[in-house]
């Protein structure tokens, strides 16, 4: 029997993640040239946005290693340790967003400097003397120990320390970290001002070297820097917010600074990008491109990968007729599979692979309808668990909410869902007190629609997130559990109600709902709900405390003064952390903290340390807490002072 009639043995659809799929899977040969890829390759777009599994990392890998981009590339993929370094980085005198943009600019400048030095030798001839600006860059890299591309965490740690202490060696650019006042007294300025002077000098030196080489005239493409997998360092806190917004600010800056010498493409998960709120957000609209997948594109992906693995060019009718059955329960197989998965390549690859694996386990030569039906239940369980993990930074009650839909019709009337939610609401508020202000039925419906779990009846069809930009509306009453999750939750169609044209009522849960063992096994921590104002305010106090204690540790205060200030600060902040007394409000506790910070700043000024950055930082943090107390939140110049 030929290969086409025994395809299961060799059938392969690739790896789950882009890195492995590019190395030993099918991504290199079977990559789909989508519009976002073409836009990033050409330089028309620099901000690629998509859900988990939508192909962001596949585009990044193809740009970096696929050979279509003719110029040099550099990948920046921060891990947890690198993310911690960026989150902790702050500079007195600058907002958190702006401070973190400086550490990103430093990383980009290092990549550019190393590229210029290497490129000068490789493409502009070793027989000629390096241009003077290139030699200066080489001296800078040597003086700061950055000649080789070390671990990202180590580069960040060195850069953060030098920018905060003004010890970055930039004398070769003719710049000193400190400056002289008119009275002849050395005035270092704020940490932020010093860091900016050093960084501006470095970037000017890099651009001067680019100009000296004149790569544009020589036809050399710019250095392409790719930043991917930012979700690995995202924690849905103000510092993570500043980490991403600072990166966006830095990429906008290097586009202006390095012009045609270097460009950057960022790959950002859509749920992270949608939470960003900063003053200059509208300036990135023309840079954005969102990854979307149509059913036809996913079918083409399946066909291309099946053809590659079997070593022959299949037609759609051969794939969905010979390799797979033509129909499943009367529905075309391709439609059946795509309808029961979220519209992204990773889901399609996993579902197809699982169908193949079930057929292989059963000793079948081709994939049969029974194999697909068996795979459907397992795949649905995978996806429900994956959905919980995907939104794992602020929605700890997702498991309880899933249980509202178990063993019921997949169509749910909004009023029925509100009744069911009302039964468990008190228990949810007791278990998750930080979310009580926002944890209600309407917010849950909006969140479940946004993450793709629920759809809504619109006209003759059902709209799910990804197929529409319009969120669920308050007047839209008929909700549908996505087909992907129905099998795991045992959601079945109530045939009698369906024929009658009504949405069936669901049995009310008990206040202590007992979940199936599958739901109990899912561990989740978030999906983007806003915490209560009191929790957020105390969180801001805690972040301010951490920043101040780090700053005191690196301050230039005499040891005795530093220790006394640290002790007084710790004692004062302990008052904010303690449980509230009787009628004491959180606002009162925050104002007490503000008074402590202002008092410490005044005392340091009185004893002669008014110009010390840590003194200025105490005053900065007090003003920042005043703004937060007044309701000013988000990024830009209203974010926590850095």
FIKEVEX-342482 format. One line per field, with one value per residue (C-alpha): residue in three letters; x, y, z. Coordinates in nm, 3 decimals, always signed. Layout:
resn = Ala, ... $
east = X, ... $
north = Y, ... $
up = Z, ... $
% end
This chain:
resn = Unk, Unk, Unk, Unk, Unk, Unk, Unk, Unk, Unk, Unk, Unk, Unk, Unk, Unk, Unk, Unk, Unk, Unk, Unk, Unk, Unk, Unk, Unk, Unk, Unk, Unk, Unk, Unk, Unk, Unk, Unk, Unk, Unk, Unk, Unk, Unk, Unk, Unk, Unk, Unk, Unk, Unk, Unk, Unk, Unk, Unk, Unk, Unk, Unk, Unk, Unk, Unk, Unk, Unk, Unk, Unk, Unk, Unk, Unk, Unk, Unk, Unk, Unk, Unk, Unk, Unk, Unk, Unk, Unk, Unk, Unk, Unk, Unk, Unk, Unk, Unk, Unk, Unk, Unk, Unk, Unk, Unk, Unk, Unk, Unk, Unk, Unk, Unk, Unk, Unk, Unk, Unk, Unk, Unk, Unk, Unk, Unk, Unk, Unk, Unk, Unk, Unk, Unk, Unk, Unk, Unk, Unk, Unk, Unk, Unk, Unk, Unk, Unk, Unk, Unk, Unk, Unk, Unk, Unk, Unk, Unk, Unk, Unk, Unk, Unk, Unk, Unk, Unk, Unk, Unk, Unk, Unk, Unk, Unk, Unk, Unk, Unk, Unk, Unk, Unk, Unk, Unk, Unk, Unk, Unk, Unk, Unk, Unk, Unk, Unk, Unk, Unk, Unk, Unk, Unk, Unk, Unk, Unk, Unk, Unk, Unk, Unk, Unk, Unk, Unk, Unk, Unk, Unk, Unk, Unk, Unk, Unk, Unk, Unk, Unk, Unk, Unk, Unk, Unk, Unk, Unk, Unk, Unk, Unk, Unk, Unk, Unk, Unk, Unk, Unk, Unk, Unk, Unk, Unk, Unk, Unk, Unk, Unk, Unk, Unk, Unk, Unk, Unk, Unk, Unk, Unk, Unk, Unk, Unk, Unk, Unk, Unk, Unk, Unk, Unk, Unk, Unk, Unk, Unk, Unk, Unk, Unk, Unk, Unk, Unk, Unk, Unk, Unk, Unk, Unk, Unk, Unk, Unk, Unk, Unk, Unk, Unk, Unk, Unk, Unk, Unk, Unk, Unk, Unk, Unk, Unk, Unk, Unk, Unk, Unk, Unk, Unk, Unk, Unk, Unk, Unk, Unk, Unk, Unk, Unk, Unk, Unk, Unk, Unk, Unk, Unk, Unk, Unk, Unk, Unk, Unk, Unk, Unk, Unk, Unk, Unk, Unk, Unk, Unk, Unk, Unk, Unk, Unk, Unk, Unk, Unk, Unk, Unk, Unk, Unk, Unk, Unk, Unk, Unk, Unk, Unk, Unk, Unk, Unk, Unk, Unk, Unk, Unk, Unk, Unk, Unk, Unk, Unk, Unk, Unk, Unk, Unk, Unk, Unk, Unk, Unk, Unk, Unk, Unk, Unk, Unk, Unk, Unk, Unk, Unk, Unk, Unk, Unk, Unk, Unk, Unk, Unk, Unk, Unk, Unk, Unk, Unk, Unk, Unk, Unk, Unk, Unk, Unk, Unk, Unk, Unk, Unk, Unk, Unk, Unk, Unk, Unk, Unk, Unk, Unk, Unk, Unk, Unk, Unk, Unk, Unk, Unk, Unk, Unk, Unk, Unk, Unk, Unk, Unk, Unk, Unk, Unk, Unk, Unk, Unk, Unk, Unk, Unk, Unk, Unk, Unk, Unk, Unk, Unk, Unk, Unk, Unk, Unk, Unk, Unk, Unk, Unk, Unk, Unk, Unk, Unk, Unk, Unk, Unk, Unk, Unk, Unk, Unk, Unk, Unk, Unk, Unk, Unk, Unk, Unk, Unk, Unk, Unk, Unk, Unk, Unk, Unk, Unk, Unk, Unk, Unk, Unk, Unk, Unk, Unk, Unk, Unk, Unk, Unk, Unk, Unk, Unk, Unk, Unk, Unk, Unk, Unk, Unk, Unk, Unk, Unk, Unk, Unk, Unk, Unk, Unk, Unk, Unk, Unk, Unk, Unk, Unk, Unk, Unk, Unk, Unk, Unk, Unk, Unk, Unk, Unk, Unk, Unk, Unk, Unk, Unk, Unk, Unk, Unk, Unk, Unk, Unk, Unk, Unk, Unk, Unk, Unk, Unk, Unk, Unk, Unk, Unk, Unk, Unk, Unk, Unk, Unk, Unk, Unk, Unk, Unk, Unk, Unk, Unk, Unk, Unk, Unk, Unk, Unk, Unk, Unk, Unk, Unk, Unk, Unk, Unk, Unk, Unk, Unk, Unk, Unk, Unk, Unk, Unk, Unk, Unk, Unk, Unk, Unk, Unk, Unk, Unk, Unk, Unk, Unk, Unk, Unk, Unk, Unk, Unk, Unk, Unk, Unk, Unk, Unk, Unk, Unk, Unk, Unk, Unk, Unk, Unk, Unk, Unk, Unk, Unk, Unk, Unk, Unk, Unk, Unk, Unk, Unk, Unk, Unk, Unk, Unk, Unk, Unk, Unk, Unk, Unk, Unk, Unk, Unk, Unk, Unk, Unk, Unk, Unk, Unk, Unk, Unk, Unk, Unk, Unk, Unk, Unk, Unk, Unk, Unk, Unk, Unk, Unk, Unk, Unk, Unk, Unk, Unk, Unk, Unk, Unk, Unk, Unk, Unk, Unk, Unk, Unk, Unk, Unk, Unk, Unk, Unk, Unk, Unk, Unk, Unk, Unk, Unk, Unk, Unk, Unk, Unk, Unk, Unk, Unk, Unk, Unk, Unk, Unk, Unk, Unk, Unk, Unk, Unk, Unk, Unk, Unk, Unk, Unk, Unk, Unk, Unk, Unk, Unk, Unk, Unk, Unk, Unk, Unk, Unk, Unk $
east = +0.000, +0.151, +0.229, -0.088, -0.299, -0.094, -0.013, -0.046, +0.306, +0.473, +0.208, +0.350, +0.223, +0.515, +0.604, +0.394, +0.641, +0.813, +1.167, +1.156, +0.942, +1.204, +1.492, +1.352, +0.993, +0.824, +0.837, +1.141, +0.989, +0.621, +0.614, +0.309, +0.396, +0.124, +0.058, +0.208, +0.527, +0.556, +0.489, +0.757, +1.007, +0.964, +0.977, +0.626, +0.523, +0.727, +0.469, +0.326, +0.034, -0.140, -0.281, -0.081, -0.016, -0.106, +0.239, +0.430, +0.739, +0.716, +0.744, +1.031, +1.219, +1.164, +1.292, +1.596, +1.692, +1.477, +1.709, +1.454, +1.604, +1.938, +2.082, +2.209, +1.964, +1.974, +1.715, +1.630, +1.421, +1.410, +1.374, +1.249, +1.587, +1.619, +1.261, +1.334, +1.633, +1.420, +1.129, +1.364, +1.541, +1.448, +1.603, +1.529, +1.374, +1.208, +0.877, +0.895, +0.805, +1.078, +1.340, +1.274, +1.288, +1.647, +1.758, +1.602, +1.780, +2.104, +2.051, +1.974, +2.281, +2.501, +2.358, +2.415, +2.770, +2.879, +2.720, +2.899, +3.240, +3.194, +3.031, +3.314, +3.561, +3.339, +3.185, +3.408, +3.746, +4.010, +4.282, +4.152, +4.191, +3.868, +3.695, +3.758, +3.394, +3.412, +3.735, +3.568, +3.283, +3.531, +3.702, +3.364, +3.283, +3.624, +3.613, +3.272, +3.336, +3.068, +3.272, +3.103, +2.731, +2.700, +2.385, +2.105, +2.069, +2.437, +2.419, +2.115, +2.271, +2.588, +2.396, +2.151, +2.429, +2.628, +2.333, +2.217, +2.564, +2.683, +2.983, +2.922, +3.251, +3.168, +3.478, +3.578, +3.271, +3.386, +3.122, +3.155, +2.886, +2.889, +2.876, +3.005, +2.775, +2.849, +2.994, +3.245, +3.067, +3.029, +2.658, +2.569, +2.199, +1.930, +1.998, +1.773, +1.950, +2.293, +2.180, +2.025, +2.345, +2.549, +2.302, +2.264, +2.641, +2.655, +2.372, +2.528, +2.852, +2.673, +2.497, +2.825, +2.977, +2.678, +2.726, +3.098, +3.037, +2.753, +2.596, +2.291, +2.503, +2.678, +2.341, +2.381, +2.049, +2.003, +2.050, +1.714, +1.652, +1.369, +1.216, +0.994, +0.824, +0.759, +0.482, +0.759, +0.830, +0.475, +0.319, +0.030, +0.177, +0.281, +0.646, +0.554, +0.334, +0.630, +0.858, +0.641, +0.559, +0.926, +1.016, +0.765, +0.907, +1.261, +1.178, +1.018, +1.332, +1.578, +1.374, +1.443, +1.800, +1.957, +1.747, +1.845, +2.118, +1.893, +1.527, +1.330, +1.028, +0.838, +0.613, +0.352, +0.068, -0.264, -0.403, -0.090, -0.099, -0.468, -0.401, -0.148, -0.265, -0.014, -0.014, +0.157, -0.036, -0.200, +0.141, +0.184, -0.132, +0.045, +0.314, +0.068, -0.039, -0.259, -0.229, -0.556, -0.620, -0.910, -1.040, -0.903, -0.554, -0.555, -0.662, -0.375, -0.136, -0.260, -0.228, +0.126, +0.251, +0.085, +0.234, +0.583, +0.568, +0.438, +0.676, +0.412, +0.189, -0.155, -0.475, -0.742, -0.963, -0.682, -0.610, -0.980, -1.087, -0.794, -0.572, -0.863, -1.228, -1.432, -1.686, -1.733, -2.093, -2.207, -1.986, -1.686, -1.383, -1.184, -1.481, -1.534, -1.172, -1.138, -1.475, -1.367, -1.037, -0.942, -0.834, -0.457, -0.188, -0.086, -0.438, -0.471, -0.135, -0.216, -0.563, -0.438, -0.146, -0.373, -0.603, -0.300, -0.171, -0.504, -0.514, -0.153, -0.231, -0.522, -0.316, -0.516, -0.359, -0.554, -0.731, -1.088, -1.396, -1.382, -1.023, -1.128, -1.420, -1.189, -0.934, -1.201, -1.263, -0.894, -0.820, -1.109, -0.968, -0.625, -0.766, -0.974, -0.665, -0.452, -0.704, -0.676, -0.298, -0.288, -0.465, -0.269, -0.193, -0.520, -0.819, -0.786, -1.154, -1.169, -1.216, -1.526, -1.670, -1.610, -1.816, -2.124, -2.138, -2.083, -2.339, -2.565, -2.668, -2.393, -2.639, -2.693, -2.932, -2.768, -3.040, -2.988, -2.614, -2.671, -2.893, -2.632, -2.354, -2.557, -2.552, -2.171, -2.097, -2.073, -1.830, -1.619, -1.605, -1.505, -1.233, -1.106, -1.161, -0.922, -1.171, -1.505, -1.559, -1.547, -1.640, -1.998, -2.191, -2.156, -1.778, -1.747, -1.943, -1.723, -1.406, -1.517, -1.607, -1.273, -1.070, -1.273, -1.461, -1.803, -1.958, -2.274, -2.562, -2.560, -2.807, -2.795, -2.452, -2.247, -1.958, -1.647, -1.350, -1.107, -1.385, -1.514, -1.371, -1.702, -1.717, -2.025, -2.305, -2.533, -2.844, -2.706, -2.878, -2.788, -2.441, -2.267, -1.983, -1.717, -1.725, -1.362, -1.459, -1.795, -1.669, -1.454, -1.750, -2.005, -2.201, -2.465, -2.739, -3.084, -3.267, -3.615, -3.532, -3.350, -3.655, -3.870, -3.634, -3.559, -3.245, -3.278, -3.261, -2.976, -3.005, -2.882, -2.556, -2.524, -2.337, -2.054, -2.043, -1.870, -1.663, -1.552, -1.205, -1.089, -1.188, -1.035, -0.704, -0.683, -0.482, -0.528, -0.429, -0.571, -0.753, -0.723, -0.976, -0.908, -0.837, -1.015, -0.894, -0.779, -0.569, -0.420, -0.331, -0.152, +0.024, +0.153, +0.284, +0.464, +0.623, +0.735, +0.890, +1.084, +1.215, +1.323, +1.499, +1.689, +1.783, +1.901, +2.121, +2.308, +2.296, +2.598, +2.481, +2.724, +2.660, +2.517, +2.274, +2.178, +2.108, +1.901, +1.699, +1.642, +1.521, +1.282, +1.151, +1.095, +0.914, +0.695, +0.602, +0.519, +0.231, +0.080, +0.122, -0.049, -0.420, -0.654, -0.788, -1.166, -1.277, -0.935, -0.946, -0.679, -0.656, -0.557, -0.282, -0.147, -0.144, +0.049, +0.308, +0.327, +0.392, +0.674, +0.843, +0.813, +0.949, +1.253, +1.325, +1.304, +1.533, +1.799, +1.783, +1.822, +2.143, +2.300, +2.191, +1.921, +2.093, +2.140, +1.934, +1.783, +1.649, +1.493, +1.359, +1.177, +1.001, +0.927, +0.765, +0.556, +0.423, +0.361, +0.152, -0.043, -0.128, -0.232, -0.443, -0.619, -0.706, -0.437, -0.322, -0.172, +0.140, +0.311, +0.384, +0.118, +0.283, +0.495, +0.804, +1.111 $
north = +0.000, +0.339, +0.621, +0.814, +0.517, +0.462, +0.824, +0.814, +0.670, +0.978, +1.243, +1.537, +1.891, +2.044, +2.149, +2.351, +2.638, +2.836, +2.790, +2.408, +2.409, +2.617, +2.400, +2.051, +2.094, +2.234, +2.609, +2.671, +2.498, +2.539, +2.900, +3.092, +3.435, +3.637, +4.010, +4.079, +3.898, +4.092, +4.421, +4.352, +4.233, +4.543, +4.781, +4.916, +4.792, +4.764, +4.642, +4.293, +4.214, +3.880, +3.630, +3.348, +3.088, +3.321, +3.305, +3.602, +3.398, +3.218, +3.553, +3.653, +3.327, +3.359, +3.718, +3.624, +3.297, +3.242, +3.417, +3.655, +3.954, +4.024, +4.233, +4.154, +4.072, +4.062, +3.895, +4.015, +3.765, +3.863, +3.584, +3.619, +3.732, +3.999, +4.110, +4.153, +4.374, +4.600, +4.614, +4.712, +4.979, +5.333, +5.677, +5.966, +6.253, +6.040, +5.860, +5.482, +5.460, +5.706, +5.545, +5.202, +5.346, +5.447, +5.094, +4.967, +5.243, +5.133, +4.774, +4.892, +5.117, +4.821, +4.611, +4.897, +4.966, +4.603, +4.579, +4.892, +4.770, +4.421, +4.552, +4.799, +4.510, +4.266, +4.491, +4.797, +4.624, +4.535, +4.689, +5.037, +5.213, +5.217, +5.557, +5.755, +5.731, +5.350, +5.342, +5.550, +5.299, +5.014, +5.199, +5.247, +4.876, +4.783, +5.038, +4.914, +4.541, +4.510, +4.388, +4.048, +3.976, +3.851, +3.719, +3.973, +3.975, +4.058, +4.341, +4.483, +4.455, +4.635, +4.898, +4.967, +5.010, +5.244, +5.458, +5.496, +5.580, +5.781, +5.549, +5.463, +5.542, +5.798, +6.017, +5.904, +6.094, +6.411, +6.396, +6.383, +6.245, +6.558, +6.924, +7.246, +7.517, +7.888, +7.889, +7.620, +7.358, +7.014, +6.947, +6.598, +6.674, +6.410, +6.048, +6.079, +6.387, +6.226, +5.904, +6.092, +6.289, +5.970, +5.788, +6.081, +6.088, +5.715, +5.732, +6.033, +5.838, +5.540, +5.760, +5.934, +5.593, +5.498, +5.824, +5.760, +5.418, +5.553, +5.208, +5.344, +5.458, +5.120, +4.941, +4.769, +4.697, +4.827, +4.619, +4.458, +4.412, +4.174, +4.176, +3.876, +3.678, +3.975, +3.773, +3.587, +3.902, +4.037, +4.042, +4.289, +4.531, +4.896, +4.802, +4.553, +4.819, +5.059, +4.788, +4.755, +5.124, +5.209, +4.963, +5.124, +5.467, +5.340, +5.191, +5.519, +5.698, +5.478, +5.517, +5.890, +5.860, +5.593, +5.667, +5.410, +5.241, +5.032, +4.943, +4.739, +4.507, +4.420, +4.117, +4.176, +3.957, +4.130, +4.097, +4.270, +4.546, +4.611, +4.683, +4.959, +5.310, +5.586, +5.939, +5.865, +5.548, +5.705, +5.763, +5.390, +5.328, +5.347, +5.107, +4.835, +4.528, +4.260, +3.892, +3.735, +3.394, +3.302, +2.943, +2.931, +3.033, +2.766, +2.503, +2.612, +2.577, +2.223, +2.128, +2.268, +2.086, +1.757, +1.775, +1.842, +1.554, +1.305, +1.421, +1.492, +1.782, +1.697, +1.859, +1.970, +1.681, +1.433, +1.573, +1.592, +1.268, +1.026, +1.121, +1.244, +1.149, +1.383, +1.453, +1.420, +1.382, +1.518, +1.830, +1.877, +1.768, +2.087, +2.293, +2.060, +2.094, +2.468, +2.545, +2.356, +2.538, +2.901, +3.067, +3.045, +2.813, +2.655, +2.530, +2.394, +2.215, +2.065, +1.943, +1.789, +1.625, +1.484, +1.332, +1.173, +1.042, +0.881, +0.709, +0.591, +0.455, +0.259, +0.118, +0.291, +0.357, +0.680, +0.911, +0.793, +0.976, +0.786, +0.906, +1.268, +1.232, +1.082, +1.359, +1.627, +1.562, +1.555, +1.866, +2.054, +1.976, +2.097, +2.425, +2.498, +2.448, +2.654, +2.939, +2.954, +2.958, +3.215, +3.468, +3.395, +3.734, +3.879, +3.646, +3.386, +3.288, +3.154, +2.794, +2.885, +3.078, +2.788, +2.569, +2.781, +2.630, +2.263, +2.000, +2.252, +2.381, +2.571, +2.856, +3.069, +3.357, +3.652, +3.664, +3.295, +3.345, +3.642, +3.424, +3.151, +3.399, +3.555, +3.221, +3.207, +3.580, +3.601, +3.311, +3.464, +3.796, +3.618, +3.418, +3.706, +4.025, +4.229, +4.213, +4.277, +4.620, +4.475, +4.109, +4.107, +3.922, +4.195, +4.217, +3.838, +3.825, +4.098, +3.919, +3.577, +3.733, +3.914, +3.596, +3.396, +3.166, +3.316, +3.437, +3.641, +3.602, +3.882, +3.862, +3.519, +3.431, +3.415, +3.659, +3.564, +3.780, +3.794, +3.799, +4.138, +4.450, +4.527, +4.407, +4.236, +4.487, +4.509, +4.448, +4.131, +3.849, +3.517, +3.393, +3.088, +2.882, +2.852, +2.507, +2.457, +2.428, +2.252, +1.897, +1.959, +2.119, +1.864, +2.142, +1.988, +2.136, +2.109, +1.983, +2.056, +2.414, +2.458, +2.352, +2.588, +2.876, +2.950, +2.961, +2.698, +2.783, +2.630, +2.460, +2.688, +2.588, +2.550, +2.817, +2.568, +2.440, +2.103, +2.094, +1.799, +1.666, +1.822, +2.174, +2.125, +2.043, +2.379, +2.640, +3.001, +3.342, +3.608, +3.747, +4.119, +4.224, +4.549, +4.520, +4.737, +5.093, +5.019, +4.724, +4.931, +5.219, +4.992, +4.828, +5.169, +5.232, +4.897, +4.972, +5.313, +5.148, +4.901, +5.177, +5.396, +5.115, +5.023, +5.388, +5.425, +5.120, +5.287, +5.643, +5.853, +5.929, +5.859, +5.512, +5.647, +5.884, +5.615, +5.359, +5.604, +5.708, +5.345, +5.261, +5.558, +5.480, +5.114, +5.207, +5.458, +5.217, +4.948, +5.168, +5.152, +4.774, +4.698, +4.602, +4.901, +5.022, +5.055, +5.352, +5.417, +5.447, +5.345, +5.709, +5.805, +5.540, +5.656, +6.018, +5.909, +5.749, +6.069, +6.268, +6.028, +6.068, +6.447, +6.458, +6.246, +6.463, +6.778, +6.635, +6.533, +6.879, +7.042, +6.850, +6.935, +6.659, +6.845, +6.792, +6.418, +6.218, +6.008, +6.325, +6.434, +6.080, +6.092, +6.409, +6.255, +5.949, +6.163, +6.363, +6.043, +5.898, +6.225, +6.187, +5.824, +5.916, +6.172, +5.904, +5.961, +5.623, +5.457, +5.523, +5.833, +6.113, +5.995, +5.663, +5.589, +5.800, +5.614 $
up = +0.000, -0.099, +0.141, +0.070, +0.182, +0.500, +0.588, +0.967, +1.009, +0.853, +0.909, +1.107, +1.156, +1.347, +1.701, +1.943, +1.985, +1.712, +1.842, +1.828, +1.516, +1.336, +1.458, +1.395, +1.283, +0.973, +1.032, +0.814, +0.509, +0.583, +0.699, +0.577, +0.438, +0.606, +0.584, +0.932, +0.829, +0.504, +0.685, +0.947, +0.684, +0.471, +0.767, +0.716, +1.062, +1.381, +1.634, +1.576, +1.808, +1.849, +2.094, +2.239, +1.969, +1.684, +1.524, +1.668, +1.754, +1.419, +1.241, +1.471, +1.401, +1.028, +1.025, +1.233, +1.065, +0.757, +0.516, +0.365, +0.547, +0.388, +0.670, +1.023, +1.300, +1.678, +1.903, +2.252, +2.450, +2.819, +3.074, +3.433, +3.564, +3.294, +3.356, +3.726, +3.645, +3.424, +3.669, +3.952, +3.745, +3.848, +3.833, +4.064, +3.873, +3.604, +3.584, +3.587, +3.215, +3.116, +3.340, +3.193, +2.842, +2.922, +3.014, +2.690, +2.497, +2.659, +2.541, +2.189, +2.190, +2.289, +2.004, +1.762, +1.884, +1.857, +1.514, +1.388, +1.505, +1.358, +1.040, +0.981, +0.959, +0.772, +0.506, +0.484, +0.457, +0.713, +0.495, +0.565, +0.896, +1.094, +1.087, +1.404, +1.529, +1.495, +1.694, +1.965, +1.985, +2.013, +2.300, +2.470, +2.450, +2.588, +2.870, +2.984, +2.935, +2.666, +2.366, +2.362, +2.364, +2.723, +2.894, +2.877, +3.257, +3.301, +3.048, +3.224, +3.568, +3.458, +3.264, +3.546, +3.799, +3.575, +3.471, +3.832, +3.965, +3.661, +3.620, +3.255, +3.085, +2.815, +2.835, +2.487, +2.361, +2.539, +2.812, +3.190, +3.420, +3.638, +3.543, +3.700, +3.833, +3.802, +4.155, +4.059, +4.270, +4.123, +4.066, +3.956, +3.903, +3.942, +3.862, +3.560, +3.425, +3.462, +3.297, +3.007, +2.945, +2.934, +2.714, +2.475, +2.435, +2.361, +2.107, +1.936, +1.910, +1.755, +1.501, +1.414, +1.343, +1.125, +0.934, +0.892, +0.737, +0.518, +0.486, +0.306, +0.012, +0.012, -0.002, +0.335, +0.511, +0.867, +1.179, +1.260, +1.634, +1.728, +2.078, +2.154, +2.433, +2.659, +2.824, +3.011, +3.214, +3.244, +3.591, +3.545, +3.800, +3.755, +3.701, +3.427, +3.270, +3.274, +3.133, +2.820, +2.776, +2.830, +2.555, +2.319, +2.398, +2.338, +1.996, +1.890, +2.007, +1.817, +1.498, +1.523, +1.650, +1.429, +1.123, +0.856, +1.060, +1.283, +1.323, +1.572, +1.559, +1.877, +1.923, +2.195, +2.316, +2.250, +2.604, +2.738, +2.478, +2.542, +2.911, +2.839, +2.916, +2.863, +2.726, +2.392, +2.311, +2.007, +1.847, +1.784, +1.581, +1.245, +1.371, +1.476, +1.284, +1.437, +1.352, +1.241, +1.087, +0.861, +0.834, +0.479, +0.595, +0.865, +0.610, +0.386, +0.681, +0.750, +0.382, +0.350, +0.658, +0.572, +0.222, +0.361, +0.608, +0.351, +0.079, -0.185, -0.283, -0.152, -0.265, -0.019, -0.129, -0.063, +0.284, +0.375, +0.215, +0.205, +0.499, +0.713, +0.664, +0.446, +0.720, +1.095, +1.211, +0.877, +0.892, +0.658, +0.859, +0.808, +0.927, +1.224, +1.340, +1.286, +1.450, +1.762, +1.806, +1.852, +1.524, +1.560, +1.422, +1.751, +1.816, +1.463, +1.484, +1.825, +1.723, +1.397, +1.575, +1.844, +1.581, +1.416, +1.751, +1.842, +1.502, +1.550, +1.900, +1.756, +1.470, +1.198, +0.858, +0.816, +1.057, +1.110, +1.230, +1.560, +1.611, +1.564, +1.806, +2.070, +2.015, +2.046, +2.417, +2.505, +2.299, +2.461, +2.807, +2.696, +2.569, +2.877, +3.090, +2.849, +2.857, +3.235, +3.216, +2.936, +3.155, +3.469, +3.621, +3.785, +3.741, +4.018, +4.008, +3.652, +3.767, +3.967, +3.673, +3.432, +3.662, +3.593, +3.245, +3.330, +3.228, +3.060, +2.720, +2.544, +2.484, +2.794, +2.849, +3.020, +3.285, +3.362, +3.397, +3.629, +3.848, +3.862, +3.936, +4.218, +4.402, +4.414, +4.430, +4.810, +4.822, +4.544, +4.730, +5.047, +4.871, +4.656, +4.860, +4.645, +4.354, +4.525, +4.362, +4.011, +4.046, +3.915, +3.645, +3.382, +3.427, +3.411, +3.082, +2.932, +3.041, +2.914, +2.580, +2.558, +2.618, +2.365, +2.602, +2.526, +2.204, +2.151, +1.910, +1.652, +1.369, +1.207, +1.346, +1.664, +1.714, +1.911, +2.011, +1.720, +1.461, +1.578, +1.737, +1.909, +2.272, +2.407, +2.454, +2.762, +2.549, +2.387, +2.569, +2.406, +2.501, +2.352, +2.498, +2.227, +2.060, +2.163, +2.531, +2.514, +2.529, +2.839, +3.018, +2.890, +2.724, +2.502, +2.290, +2.443, +2.136, +2.269, +2.357, +2.027, +1.827, +2.031, +1.955, +2.321, +2.529, +2.802, +3.169, +3.361, +3.697, +3.972, +4.141, +4.512, +4.703, +4.749, +4.394, +4.354, +4.036, +3.830, +3.896, +3.569, +3.672, +4.017, +3.849, +3.672, +3.859, +3.749, +3.878, +3.638, +3.338, +3.381, +3.645, +3.828, +4.199, +4.453, +4.504, +4.860, +4.743, +4.462, +4.695, +4.942, +4.647, +4.538, +4.890, +4.884, +4.546, +4.670, +4.975, +4.762, +4.535, +4.826, +5.010, +4.692, +4.644, +5.003, +4.954, +4.667, +4.803, +4.886, +5.239, +5.525, +5.673, +5.999, +5.824, +5.572, +5.846, +6.052, +5.745, +5.649, +5.999, +6.014, +5.666, +5.753, +6.075, +5.894, +5.616, +5.869, +5.981, +5.631, +5.615, +5.944, +5.956, +5.958, +6.289, +6.352, +6.134, +5.980, +5.600, +5.353, +5.243, +5.597, +5.603, +5.267, +5.385, +5.692, +5.462, +5.257, +5.575, +5.672, +5.333, +5.340, +5.696, +5.602, +5.297, +5.509, +5.778, +5.523, +5.369, +5.709, +5.786, +5.450, +5.211, +5.022, +4.686, +4.733, +4.480, +4.760, +4.927, +4.601, +4.558, +4.892, +4.779, +4.436, +4.590, +4.825, +4.527, +4.332, +4.615, +4.632, +4.261, +4.304, +4.605, +4.387, +4.131, +3.869, +3.746, +3.440, +3.246, +3.117, +3.358, +3.600, +3.665, +3.966, +3.980, +3.878 $
% end
